[in-house]
């Protein structure tokens, strides 16, 4: 799923209200005698607030280039007293240590404010990173958004 499919926009159309995103810069590298050009990758974040429940939906690759976008959206939300914050990564196919760092920082702020943080992840690559780092034990993971927002 790409950003445009996830948020109902077409390429070149301005982002809808609450959607923030930007393309990654092209990366040029050298592998042996071949020059590699990465494709531009879009990343977008949408925030939905509903009576103490805040859902932050991310789509794209969560890495060193896109993590600041997610961090900027999560920072003001993570300090809300007693709130429930759900970060939906079901549209994220890749996450690196920078993206994990954003989630760990958010978890710390949410807990300090007396709230809860839940993460939705369905990509095997993303789930593997959580398992390898042990964060699947620290941060509650859910397979679907419906499961994450279901009352306990």
N, C-alpha and C positions, 0 to 999 in steps of 0.2 A: 504494500500500500504506500502510495506517495502522499506528499503533503496536500496536493490538490484534491485527491480523492477523499482524504480524511476530513477536510474542512470545506468541501464543496466549492472550490474556487477553480479558475482556469489559469493557465500559465500567463503571466503578464498582468493579471488582474490584481488590484490591491487586496491585501489581506482584510478579512472581515474583522469586526470589532472583537477584541480579546485574543486575537491570533497574532503572535509575534514570530517572525522567522527571517532567515536570511540564508543565501547560498554560501557554501564553503568556498574559500578561494581555491583555485586550481593548484594542485601540487605536482611539481615536476621532479622526477627522481631518475636515477640511473640504475638499471639492473643489468650487469654485464655490459654488453654492447648495445643494449636496447634502451631507448628513452621511453619512460612510462609517464603518461599523463592521466591523472585521476579524473573521473567525471565529477561534475559539480553535484553536491549532495545537499538537498534542502532539509531544513530542520525547522519545526514549528511547535509552538506551545500555545495551548488554549486553556483558559481558566474558567471554571464554572463554580459559583458560590450558591449554596442553597441551605439556609437555616442551620448554620454550624457545620455543614459538610462542604468542604472545598475539594473539587476534583481538578487536578492539573493533568492535561493530556498532552503527551509529547509524541511527535512523529518524526522519524528520520534516524540518523546516527548520532548517538550521544557520546561525543568525544571532546578532545581538547578545544576544538573550534566551536562547538555548539553548547558545551557545558555552561559558559557564562550566560547564555540566553536563558537556560533553565534556572540557573542560580538567581538571576535578576527577578524572575517571576515567583520563585519559592521564598526568597528572603522575607518579603513583607507578610507572607501568609504564615510562615512558620512560627511567628511570635504571637499569634492570636491565642488568647487564653482559652484553654479547654476545648479547642476545636479539633475536628477530625480532618486530616489532610490525606487525600488519596492521590498518589502519583501513578497515572496510567501510562505504562511503558509498553502496552500491547502493540503499538505502532512503531516501536524501536527495535531494529534488527541487530544493533551493535552497541555495546557500551564499553568504555575503557575506564582506566583508574580515575580519570578526571571526573567522569560522570558519577562514578561510585562515591567520590569525595563530596560531590554536591549533595548526594542523598544522605551520607553520614552526617554532614554539617546540618542539613535540614532536620534529621532525626534528633540531633542534640538540641537544637532550638525548640523543636516541637515538644520534646519531653520537659525542657526547662519551663515551658509555658503551660504544662499540665495537659497537653493534647496527645493525640495519637497520629502515627504515620503508618500508612499501608501502601504497598506497591503492587501494581498489577503488571505481570510480565508473562508473556506466552512464548517468546522466541527461545528455542533451545540454546542458542548462543548466549543470550542474555542470562538465562537461568543458570547456565554452566558457570558464568563469571561470578554470580552470587554464591553458588555452591563452593567454588574453588577458594573464594575469599572468606567464607564463613559468614557472610552477611545474610544468608538465607535463615540463619538462626537468630540474628539480631533484628532484622526488619521483617515484619510479617509480609509474606508474598501470597498473592492470589492469582489464579488462572484467568479470572474474568472480572470485569468491573462490577457486575451484579453480585458476585461473591464478596468483593471487597466492601461494598456498601450495605450489605445485608446486616441488620441489627444482630448483635451477639446474643 
